[in-house]
Amino acid sequence: MSLSDLQIGQSGVIQSISGNEKLAKRLLALGCLEGTEVKLKARSPFKDPLIITFRGFDLAIRKNDAKNIILA
């Protein structure tokens, strides 16, 4: 399951980040590491971007990028 598959209020634990290397490096710099719990806080009216919460802060992420974050 990927991050984009979560419903509002659901959470999961990051298993891996695949796809674009630039995206992976940016997310790692922000603290999106394997084993980090993330929660889907909100979606915009057109379903893109998604607002996720992890490590005490919120992050807006595009749905295409969220598909590359695999959850356990």
HUKABEL-V318760 format. One record per residue. N is the residue number from 1. RES is the residue in three letters. SS is DSSP state (H for helix, E for strand, C for the rest). Layout:
BEGIN
n:N res:RES ss:SS
n:N res:RES ss:SS
END
This chain:
BEGIN
n:1 res:MET ss:C
n:2 res:SER ss:E
n:3 res:LEU ss:H
n:4 res:SER ss:H
n:5 res:ASP ss:H
n:6 res:LEU ss:C
n:7 res:GLN ss:C
n:8 res:ILE ss:C
n:9 res:GLY ss:C
n:10 res:GLN ss:C
n:11 res:SER ss:E
n:12 res:GLY ss:E
n:13 res:VAL ss:E
n:14 res:ILE ss:E
n:15 res:GLN ss:E
n:16 res:SER ss:E
n:17 res:ILE ss:E
n:18 res:SER ss:C
n:19 res:GLY ss:C
n:20 res:ASN ss:C
n:21 res:GLU ss:H
n:22 res:LYS ss:H
n:23 res:LEU ss:H
n:24 res:ALA ss:H
n:25 res:LYS ss:H
n:26 res:ARG ss:H
n:27 res:LEU ss:H
n:28 res:LEU ss:H
n:29 res:ALA ss:H
n:30 res:LEU ss:H
n:31 res:GLY ss:C
n:32 res:CYS ss:C
n:33 res:LEU ss:C
n:34 res:GLU ss:C
n:35 res:GLY ss:C
n:36 res:THR ss:C
n:37 res:GLU ss:E
n:38 res:VAL ss:E
n:39 res:LYS ss:E
n:40 res:LEU ss:E
n:41 res:LYS ss:E
n:42 res:ALA ss:E
n:43 res:ARG ss:E
n:44 res:SER ss:C
n:45 res:PRO ss:C
n:46 res:PHE ss:C
n:47 res:LYS ss:C
n:48 res:ASP ss:C
n:49 res:PRO ss:C
n:50 res:LEU ss:E
n:51 res:ILE ss:E
n:52 res:ILE ss:E
n:53 res:THR ss:E
n:54 res:PHE ss:E
n:55 res:ARG ss:C
n:56 res:GLY ss:C
n:57 res:PHE ss:E
n:58 res:ASP ss:E
n:59 res:LEU ss:E
n:60 res:ALA ss:E
n:61 res:ILE ss:E
n:62 res:ARG ss:C
n:63 res:LYS ss:H
n:64 res:ASN ss:H
n:65 res:ASP ss:H
n:66 res:ALA ss:H
n:67 res:LYS ss:C
n:68 res:ASN ss:C
n:69 res:ILE ss:E
n:70 res:ILE ss:E
n:71 res:LEU ss:E
n:72 res:ALA ss:C
END
